[in-house]
């Protein structure tokens, strides 16, 4: 068996191979492990020895791998614990432990100043942890925002364990800060907006946090916010470095703040952080989480997040903040839109969530609210009551004036059209009245007035479809009959005209009475050739 040499015995590919062989052999019986490693190592004796050492350590009681995390970290840093050194930093005390590492408060003695130093745990056992740890370093290095803890330094221990030092934030978790200080609604929304702006900055650099929760959001004594722990952050660029979203998300996410697609191991995007922000806002407003997952198995917790609908924050009893009914209506929409189970129905970005939060603070309609007239009108009235009142009065006045003018113009137009039609019909009547003889020679030369009168009466009575024109013509013909001394015919014609035009009954009645009271006169015949229009036997000269 030949011994192989590795160009980089501590590289990521080497560690990944060690991990694969370790997990493949650890489940086998003891007598079969060596044969498995020999057949799977490709003749690399050093690789076999390295994996067998891990297997031996795993079988040993009180193994180094089974020790408590602070003990492991203390051993890696220094046998003496506090006072040990990591690069140029002196360890002061343990601050806590996260999903992948241990965090210490350290001090740099050469230039002064304190920092939070994060040390990867078990990086020599799990190459995937090492990759994520280095990814977190790169992520922090490219994010420069007042509300995001800044990266100061990075390096490795003599055994290759990576570490990085970042800005030390002397603060408390967001929800604890609000609870301790009795923060009102305005203060909680201010802090929440600051968190959203920090997350939006990360998204602009193609980074999603994936683990937003109060313990990763610290508030300093001056009220400023700092976003921490990009340990499981993911780059949106699929060509860049990344991790398996299912394995990483399922092991390191916080279920109470995890989006349904994160719980189900689906595709993650900016909507994943939008959901977590919705949960965070829900907790700030109601004082509790939308889903109570304490004491549930992972399967039960996942089922509750995936299948149940969260309640409205306004329905939670004992809320830590007070607001009007209209304000709660907006806040319910903000939370529940961000927390939609379907990512496509959430706010499409953190920027959209911030915009709607701004609409609420300004008393404007939310973009997420369905466009209902009553909702928008109510918002407009509450925000600009005086302006809306004045505008409404002016609008109503303009509409009334416009309507009045339009009606008058329509009536005048109709009257003009009716008058024109009546005039045209009278012209046609007159033309028909004088028609006589044949069409080739024109009217008869000896046509008499009485003949015209009789013809006119016949023509006028044929206009039953036009009572106004018929009444006017009958009134005129009645006057002619009166002048000709045919008083009975005149009375009949005027009575008929009066029936057709009741609006002029009084004037017609007056004319009728005058006709009745006028003495009947015997009209003499004019000399031949000099008969006037008053003589019913006089011929009408037609030129």
PyMOL commands that set and color helices and strands:
alter all, ss='L'
color gray80, all
select helices_A, chain A and resi 12-26+30-40+45-59+64-66+69-77+127-142+174-181+185-204+214-216+245-252+255-257+260-263+270-286+298-307+313-315+325-338+343-345+350-361+373-383+385-433+449-461+467-483+487-500+502-517
alter helices_A, ss='H'
color red, helices_A
select strands_A, chain A and resi 85-86+89-97+101-108+114-120+151-156+162-167+171-173+207-208+217-220+225-227+234-235
alter strands_A, ss='S'
color yellow, strands_A
deselect
rebuild
show_as cartoon
